[in-house]
Amino acid sequence: MTENSQGRRGRPANEALGQTIVNAAGELFVELGFQATTMDKVAQRAKISKLSIYRHFENKEALFSAAIAAHCHQFAPQALIEGVGGSAADQLMAVGTSLLRTLLSPDVRSVEAMIMADKTNQKSLSKRQYEAGPAYVIAQIEALLRQLHAKAVLNVPDPLGSARLFAALFKGSDLLTIARFDEARATDDNEVESYCRSAVAMFIAAHGGNAHGGG
């Protein structure tokens, strides 16, 4: 009874269990691929019943989306956008650096490789990965650009379009290719910072405004 009332009142236990399931599934998707990962294996890895998983997630596809979202939400929670201060350059550097480091992380690269290797489910997995990952991140960047435009710090008449371009500057980094054969160089702090500074400077130059002031 006590467990029941606790579960009903707040969601800490449910949220913790959901996170445990997502963590276990994320590990298995990377290790085994989407097809070979089963709800039974997730239950075994998470040390819970399969029924508990279905209470949280409708099916394996929903669990995959949640695993992708967990990575992306770690990178760009609303707190990052709201908590970053300083000039436009400082704020964009914080977001850009976090984004590039996330893209360079072994987990994210492994998930992308797993999707590319799964010819059967590639379209549906790519769609889910896009919605839970890039689309979410772009929405967060768009929110930041709207704020900077409203303060007249940058001139961003099309925040969504500019957010997509900002994300592309990092998704297109050659460091992501270099990471395949020289991870130490690709993840080196100086390399990452140097690339991000160049990308942010280019983005700011294209959007005018007073990037260093408060407006």
N, C-alpha and C positions, 0 to 999 in steps of 0.2 A: 504493500500500500504506500509506504513511504516513497519507494522508487517511482511509483506511478505519479504521485502528486508532484514529486520533484520534476519529472519529465514534463508534466503538464504546465507547471508554473513558469519555468524558464527553459531556455534551450541549451544550457552549457553541456549537459551530458550528451544530448543528441548531436550537437555541433562537434563535440570531441570525437564521437563515434563516426560521424560523417567524415571528419578529417582523417581518421585512422583508415577508413575504407578507401578514400581517395589516394592516400599515400601508398597503400598496398597495391592498389590498381595501377598507379603511375609507375611503380617499380616493375610490375609484371608486364605492362604494355611495352616498356623499353626492353626488358629482358627477352620476352617471348614473342612479341608482336601481337597485333590485335586479334587475329584469328585463334592463336593458341592460348590466349588468355581467356579463361572461363570464370564464371561467377564462383564455381567451386574452388578454384585456385585462389581467387581473391579472398574468399572466406577463410581458407586455410592460412594464407599469408597474414591476414588481419586478425586471425584467431577469434573469429566470431561465426555465427551461423549464417547460412546463405539467406535465410529469411530476413535477417537484420539488414542485409544489403538491399534487398528488394523493398524494404520499408523506406529506404532513402533514395534509391535510384530505380527507375522504371525498367531499365535494361542496360546492356553492356555499352551501347552507344551513348547513353546519358552519362554513364560512369566515365567514359572516355572524355566527353566534353568537360566534365567536372575536373578531371585530372589536368587537362590543358589549361582550363581557367585558373586553377590553383597556382600554376607557375606564373601566369600573366598577371594575376592580381597581386602576387608578391612583388612583382616589378613595379606596377603602377597603381597602388591603392589610392583612393581619393586623398588619403592623408599626405601622400607625396606631393600631389598637385597643390594642396592647400598649405602644406607645411614648408614648402620651399620659398625662401625669401631672396632678397637681393635684386640685382638688375635682371633685365630680360635675359641677358647672356648667362647669368648665374643660374637662373631657373631652367633655361633650355639645356644648359650643360648638365645639370643634375638629372633631368629627364632623359636626355640623350645618352649619357654615360650608363644609367641604369638599364636603358633599353639595349644598348650594345652588349653590356655584360650579360644580360639575360639571353640574348641571341647566341652569345659565345658559350653559354653554359652547356656542359656535356649532356644534361638531361634534355634540354630543348633541341639540341642537334640530333640526339638519338631518336626523339619522337618524330622529327621531320624525316630522318632516314627510314624509320619504321613505316611511316605513311607511304613513302615513295616505293618501298619494297612490297607493299601490299596491293597488288594489282586488282584484286577482287573488290576491295572496299575503298580504293583510293579516292574516288569522287566523294563519297559520303564522309569519309574521315577528313579529307581536305576541307570540306565545307564546315564541318564541326570545328576543326582546328582554326579556321579563319574566323568564325563567329566568336569562339571563346578566347582567341588570341589576338591577332592583328586588329580585328574590328573593335574589340574592347580597348586596346591600347590607343588606337587612333581616336576613339571617342574621348579618352582621357586627355590626350594632347590637344584635341579640338577645344575642350573646356578651358585649358590653360591659355590657348591662343585667343579665345574670346575675351578672357580677362585682360590680357595684355593689350588687345585692340581697344577694349572699353576704356582702359586707362591712358590710351593714346601713346603707349610706350612703343608699340609696333603698329604698322599699318597692315592689318590682316582682314581685308574685305570678305574673303572666302575662307573662314576658319577650317572647314572640313577639307577643302582642297589642299590648303597649306599643311594641315595635319598629316594628310596622306603623303605629301612630298617630304615632310620632316621625317616621318617613319621610314620612307624609302631611302633617305640618305644613310640610315644606319643598317637597314636590311640589305642594302647593296654594298656594304663595306667589304673591301678585299680581305679584311682580317678574318671574315667568316670562311673564306677559301683557304687562307694561310693556316687556319686552325686545324684543317684536315691533315696537314703534314708537319706543322711546327706549332703546337699548342702553346708552348712557353712564350714564343714571340707574340703570338696573336693575343694572348691574355696579359701581356706585360703592361703594367700600369702606364708607363710612358707612351707606349704605342696607342693604347686605348684613349688616353687623354689627348694626345696629339691629333688623332683622327677626329675625336669629338669636337675639339676646339675649331678645327678647320670647317667641319660640317656646320657647326652653329654659326660661325662667322659668315659663311656663305648664305645660310638661311636668313640671318639678320640683314645682310646686305640687300637681299632680294625683297625685304619687307620694310625697309626704311625705318623711320621712327627713332626715338632716343633710347637705344638699347642699354645704355649704361645708367640712365637716370631713373627716377621713380615716376615722373610724369605728373 
